[in-house]
Amino acid sequence: MSTSGTSAPRGPAAPERGGGIAEPEVDVGAWERGVVRFSDLRMLVPALLGWALLATTMTWSSTARWTTTAVLAALAAGAYLLRRRPGVLLGLGVGLLLQLAGNGQHALRAVGDLDSLTATRAVVILEATVTSDPFTPAARAGREPVVMARATAHRIEGRGRSSRAHAPVTLRGDTSLMKVRWHDRVRLRGRLAPPDAGRPELAVLVVSSHEVVAPAGRVAQVAEHLRAGLRRAVDPTPADARGLLPGLVIGDTSRTPPDLTEAMQATGMTHLTAVSGSNIAVVGGLVLGLCVVLGVRRRWRPWIVALAIIGFVVLARPEPSVVRAAAMGLIGLIGVSRSRRSAGLPVLSGAIVVVLVLDPWMARSFGFALSALATLGLLLFTRPWGDAIARRLPNRLAFMGPAIAIPVAAQVMCAPVVVLLQGSVSVIGVVANLVAAPLVAPATVAGVVAAVVSVVADGPAQLVGWLGAVPTLGIARTARVMSDVPGGTMPWPDGGLGAFLLAGVTVLVVLTGRWLARVALLKPLLAVGVVAVTVAMTLPTRVVTWPPNGWRIAFCDVGQGDAAVVRTGPGRALVVDAGPDPPAMDGCLDSLGVEVVDAVVLTHFHADHVEGLPGVLDGRRVLQVLTSPVAEPAWQVSEVTSWMRPHGIPVSSLAAGDRLTFGDVRAEVWAPVRRIAAGSVPNNASVVLAVHVGAVDALLLGDVEREAAHDLLLRLRRDAEMGSAAMNFDVVKTPHHGSANLDAGLMAAVRAPVAVISVGEDNDYGHPTAAHLTMLRRNGYAVHRTDQRGHVAIVEVGDRLEVVTSR
């Protein structure tokens, strides 16, 4: 990489030293022209290789880890004695150092009885320091909310013994656990359980009781006071700003609307709500700019910037991830400084090694990987790309060159890791981040100022909070609009293969970008033709032809929930369940052209079937709502009623034997017949519909579990008419998103050519289960899953039926 500039005169080459190689000539103007020197990469490559090896070996057995360490030590000793290339020795030395750090971490975790007590799932008393805010994972319908937190164990008592401990643990309990605060020292009683494989925590403690034995220290109290002040400052603002601004400033996403979170995920903007190097760079850059404006002497500026960053770390809490972000942010500031840019890569390399020595489990942290890669992109590409962009912009807009280059460089470097997390490539992500980038700094600065001002008075802090809300709402609007762009997210293989494939494509584009741009300028018609052919070959026709002509039933991709749409006429439909997400439900109905809903059937009152109901009501005429006769859970029933009341929509319940007719759609209610107390009462009270529309016969099984499913099977055997109908279904919506809690006899009795599983991608339940899928295949079903295929439509084409999916 290079940009225009005048080369400095070259001096004579350094002489070779015994058995070594000549040091490369130093061009003092190299970094002023954006050139990466070999000596800088020579330090970075060992750090990256050592990191990769440590990430691989951290989950190995003790014998395998120590064997690897011994091999590295022998190779390093041999390289030193044979006076091999210094780069080889450096790489082996870094790898050996990191392996020793990892082994030391494992040895420290093995101190005391925590490991052995976890293996036997013992009931223990544990003293620990809380290292995170308590949080509630995604709620599971029909179950009590679970609260979790992370902690570091200090002492454990169990099975008549007491011993020291030094290991991270996960705490899991009821809502009373929400009372603990970050850095409280607590005494807990509960049962130990092993963590998921590959996790840094040594154990999971299911807490039955707890007490705070020592409240958090002064620094933690100051941090909490400032964080609470920020939350109060944004309380009067709209929901998007109230949830997003604390996320931008301190990584607190507890109040972010779920649909906004999904929009930011789809557009690759979630990094904005994690405390990262970019937050640190914004704060540090602002303070540095103020120092310049105020005429602060140059030698004092680094100390003032460092002090400001320390204050921000206190505000965001000095957790390991925040300290890591502070280090990366400082390196990023070094990288964009023309006078310090040559130090960027060596400092980044050293920082990576130091962080991994202090906390070897960071080697397996996606957050650390994203921070380091984003910082590397900043160092390598921001200056040359920013200068190149600036030269092609009008003089008045040349200052925007680096601003445009920063999100592009970060996106390029982080994309392979993001693929591991979400299995897709955000085509619109670069544009979304470019649009949002100018808004991040003022929002972050306003948030920090609001937190500080809140110490004095809430009134002025709320005024500053409103100033921060304006750019924050712009960021939220950008995420929502960009997430709805057709084709904005491109499916991509997930896992390691997908990451390496995207990394290869990225490197190819970076290396050939200038040549491709030159060809496009010289032969524009050829370039347009190649782009058109590529798009035609890669873009599925269903993206532009959905919904398919002749669709009869569509199963909407609404995440971990159910939503089926039965076409009753032009622009009209019967909706069976509404999923958990109003925007997703609204989008599905919009794509199908539904303007009038003859009825909404809510099979039962769990959130994953009814929370999307406002999306059905948005801009449509809904004539009635039909529900399960078992009105549980009561609070969810009340919520559904409150949504219907302002619209004057009648609500009534269904029971087995009811018949529904809308246009050419006929539906019979097969269940429930009675209340079943076993299992989940609401699930087993699901409305089961046999639907007939055109030539399509479908059975929609709601969330029935084993007890209700077996009851239905017995009725099929007793009722000749139902038994006959059961053998003629074309499609079955399988129960409970692919749960293993089902009756295989029922699924064999209603054997159909097609099974649709309405399930959310990467859900916390493990749905669909292997047992469910095996049972379907054994009975000859062709399985179509919404998490893999998007919307699934049953289409009538002449005298045959086809399955068409949206992706």
Secondary structure as the mmCIF struct_conf table of DSSP 4:
data_model
#
loop_
_struct_conf.conf_type_id
_struct_conf.id
_struct_conf.beg_label_comp_id
_struct_conf.beg_label_asym_id
_struct_conf.beg_label_seq_id
_struct_conf.end_label_comp_id
_struct_conf.end_label_asym_id
_struct_conf.end_label_seq_id
BEND BEND1 SER A 4 SER A 4
HELX_LH_PP_P HELX_LH_PP_P1 THR A 6 ARG A 10
HELX_LH_PP_P HELX_LH_PP_P2 PRO A 12 GLU A 16
TURN_TY1_P TURN_TY1_P1 GLY A 18 GLY A 19
BEND BEND2 GLY A 20 GLY A 20
HELX_LH_PP_P HELX_LH_PP_P3 ALA A 22 VAL A 26
TURN_TY1_P TURN_TY1_P2 VAL A 28 ALA A 30
HELX_RH_3T_P HELX_RH_3T_P1 TRP A 31 ARG A 33
TURN_TY1_P TURN_TY1_P3 GLY A 34 GLY A 34
HELX_LH_PP_P HELX_LH_PP_P4 VAL A 35 ARG A 37
HELX_RH_AL_P HELX_RH_AL_P1 PHE A 38 THR A 57
TURN_TY1_P TURN_TY1_P4 MET A 58 THR A 59
BEND BEND3 TRP A 60 TRP A 60
HELX_RH_AL_P HELX_RH_AL_P2 SER A 62 LEU A 81
TURN_TY1_P TURN_TY1_P5 LEU A 82 ARG A 83
HELX_RH_AL_P HELX_RH_AL_P3 PRO A 86 ARG A 109
TURN_TY1_P TURN_TY1_P6 ALA A 110 ALA A 110
BEND BEND4 VAL A 111 ASP A 113
HELX_RH_AL_P HELX_RH_AL_P4 LEU A 114 ALA A 119
TURN_TY1_P TURN_TY1_P7 THR A 120 ARG A 121
STRN STRN1 VAL A 123 VAL A 130
BEND BEND5 SER A 132 SER A 132
STRN STRN2 PHE A 135 PHE A 135
BEND BEND6 ALA A 138 ALA A 138
HELX_LH_PP_P HELX_LH_PP_P5 ALA A 139 ARG A 140
TURN_TY1_P TURN_TY1_P8 ALA A 141 GLY A 142
BEND BEND7 ARG A 143 ARG A 143
STRN STRN3 VAL A 147 GLY A 158
TURN_TY1_P TURN_TY1_P9 ARG A 159 GLY A 160
STRN STRN4 ARG A 161 GLY A 173
HELX_RH_3T_P HELX_RH_3T_P2 THR A 175 LYS A 179
TURN_TY1_P TURN_TY1_P10 TRP A 182 HIS A 183
STRN STRN5 ARG A 185 ALA A 193
TURN_TY1_P TURN_TY1_P11 ALA A 197 GLY A 198
BEND BEND8 PRO A 200 PRO A 200
BEND BEND9 LEU A 202 LEU A 202
STRN STRN6 ALA A 203 ALA A 214
HELX_RH_AL_P HELX_RH_AL_P5 ARG A 218 VAL A 234
TURN_TY1_P TURN_TY1_P12 ASP A 235 PRO A 236
BEND BEND10 THR A 237 THR A 237
HELX_RH_AL_P HELX_RH_AL_P6 ALA A 239 ILE A 250
TURN_TY1_P TURN_TY1_P13 SER A 254 ARG A 255
BEND BEND11 THR A 256 THR A 256
HELX_RH_AL_P HELX_RH_AL_P7 PRO A 258 ALA A 266
TURN_TY1_P TURN_TY1_P14 THR A 267 GLY A 268
HELX_RH_3T_P HELX_RH_3T_P3 THR A 270 THR A 273
BEND BEND12 ALA A 274 ALA A 274
HELX_RH_AL_P HELX_RH_AL_P8 GLY A 277 LEU A 294
TURN_TY1_P TURN_TY1_P15 GLY A 295 GLY A 295
HELX_RH_3T_P HELX_RH_3T_P4 ARG A 298 TRP A 300
HELX_RH_AL_P HELX_RH_AL_P9 ARG A 301 ALA A 316
HELX_RH_AL_P HELX_RH_AL_P10 PRO A 320 VAL A 336
TURN_TY1_P TURN_TY1_P16 ARG A 338 ARG A 340
HELX_RH_3T_P HELX_RH_3T_P5 ARG A 341 ALA A 343
HELX_RH_AL_P HELX_RH_AL_P11 GLY A 344 LEU A 358
HELX_RH_3T_P HELX_RH_3T_P6 PRO A 360 ARG A 364
HELX_RH_AL_P HELX_RH_AL_P12 PHE A 366 ARG A 391
TURN_TY1_P TURN_TY1_P17 ARG A 392 ARG A 392
BEND BEND13 LEU A 393 LEU A 393
HELX_RH_3T_P HELX_RH_3T_P7 ASN A 395 LEU A 397
TURN_TY1_P TURN_TY1_P18 ALA A 398 PHE A 399
HELX_RH_AL_P HELX_RH_AL_P13 MET A 400 GLN A 422
BEND BEND14 GLY A 423 GLY A 423
STRN STRN7 SER A 424 SER A 426
TURN_TY1_P TURN_TY1_P19 VAL A 427 ILE A 428
HELX_RH_AL_P HELX_RH_AL_P14 GLY A 429 VAL A 453
TURN_TY1_P TURN_TY1_P20 SER A 454 VAL A 456
HELX_RH_AL_P HELX_RH_AL_P15 ASP A 458 SER A 483
TURN_TY1_P TURN_TY1_P21 ASP A 484 ASP A 484
BEND BEND15 VAL A 485 VAL A 485
TURN_TY1_P TURN_TY1_P22 PRO A 486 GLY A 487
STRN STRN8 THR A 489 PRO A 491
HELX_RH_AL_P HELX_RH_AL_P16 GLY A 495 LEU A 522
HELX_RH_AL_P HELX_RH_AL_P17 PRO A 524 THR A 538
BEND BEND16 LEU A 539 LEU A 539
TURN_TY1_P TURN_TY1_P23 THR A 541 THR A 541
HELX_RH_AL_P HELX_RH_AL_P18 ARG A 542 THR A 545
HELX_LH_PP_P HELX_LH_PP_P6 TRP A 546 TRP A 546
BEND BEND17 PRO A 547 PRO A 547
HELX_LH_PP_P HELX_LH_PP_P7 PRO A 548 PRO A 548
TURN_TY1_P TURN_TY1_P24 ASN A 549 GLY A 550
STRN STRN9 TRP A 551 PHE A 555
BEND BEND18 GLY A 559 GLY A 561
STRN STRN10 ALA A 564 GLY A 569
TURN_TY1_P TURN_TY1_P25 PRO A 570 GLY A 571
STRN STRN11 ARG A 572 VAL A 576
BEND BEND19 PRO A 580 PRO A 580
HELX_RH_AL_P HELX_RH_AL_P19 PRO A 582 LEU A 592
TURN_TY1_P TURN_TY1_P26 GLY A 593 GLY A 593
STRN STRN12 VAL A 596 LEU A 602
BEND BEND20 THR A 603 HIS A 604
HELX_RH_AL_P HELX_RH_AL_P20 ALA A 607 VAL A 610
TURN_TY1_P TURN_TY1_P27 GLU A 611 GLY A 612
HELX_RH_AL_P HELX_RH_AL_P21 LEU A 613 LEU A 617
TURN_TY1_P TURN_TY1_P28 ASP A 618 GLY A 619
BEND BEND21 ARG A 620 ARG A 620
STRN STRN13 ARG A 621 VAL A 622
STRN STRN14 VAL A 625 THR A 627
BEND BEND22 PRO A 629 VAL A 630
BEND BEND23 PRO A 633 PRO A 633
HELX_RH_AL_P HELX_RH_AL_P22 ALA A 634 MET A 644
HELX_RH_3T_P HELX_RH_3T_P8 ARG A 645 HIS A 647
TURN_TY1_P TURN_TY1_P29 GLY A 648 GLY A 648
STRN STRN15 VAL A 651 SER A 653
TURN_TY1_P TURN_TY1_P30 ALA A 656 GLY A 657
STRN STRN16 ARG A 659 PHE A 662
TURN_TY1_P TURN_TY1_P31 GLY A 663 ASP A 664
STRN STRN17 VAL A 665 ALA A 671
BEND BEND24 VAL A 673 ARG A 674
BEND BEND25 ALA A 678 GLY A 679
HELX_RH_AL_P HELX_RH_AL_P23 VAL A 681 ASN A 684
TURN_TY1_P TURN_TY1_P32 ALA A 685 ALA A 685
STRN STRN18 VAL A 688 VAL A 693
TURN_TY1_P TURN_TY1_P33 GLY A 694 ALA A 695
STRN STRN19 VAL A 696 LEU A 700
TURN_TY1_P TURN_TY1_P34 GLY A 702 ASP A 703
HELX_RH_AL_P HELX_RH_AL_P24 ARG A 706 ARG A 718
HELX_RH_AL_P HELX_RH_AL_P25 ALA A 720 ALA A 726
TURN_TY1_P TURN_TY1_P35 MET A 727 ASN A 728
BEND BEND26 ASP A 730 ASP A 730
STRN STRN20 VAL A 731 LYS A 733
HELX_RH_3T_P HELX_RH_3T_P9 PRO A 735 GLY A 738
BEND BEND27 ALA A 740 ALA A 740
BEND BEND28 LEU A 742 LEU A 742
HELX_RH_AL_P HELX_RH_AL_P26 ALA A 744 ALA A 749
TURN_TY1_P TURN_TY1_P36 VAL A 750 VAL A 750
BEND BEND29 PRO A 753 PRO A 753
STRN STRN21 VAL A 754 ILE A 757
TURN_TY1_P TURN_TY1_P37 GLU A 761 ASP A 762
TURN_TY1_P TURN_TY1_P38 ASP A 764 TYR A 765
HELX_LH_PP_P HELX_LH_PP_P8 HIS A 767 HIS A 767
BEND BEND30 PRO A 768 PRO A 768
HELX_LH_PP_P HELX_LH_PP_P9 THR A 769 THR A 769
HELX_RH_AL_P HELX_RH_AL_P27 ALA A 770 ARG A 778
TURN_TY1_P TURN_TY1_P39 ASN A 779 GLY A 780
HELX_LH_PP_P HELX_LH_PP_P10 TYR A 781 TYR A 781
STRN STRN22 ALA A 782 ARG A 785
HELX_RH_AL_P HELX_RH_AL_P28 THR A 786 ARG A 789
BEND BEND31 GLY A 790 HIS A 791
STRN STRN23 VAL A 792 VAL A 797
TURN_TY1_P TURN_TY1_P40 GLY A 798 ASP A 799
STRN STRN24 ARG A 800 THR A 805
#
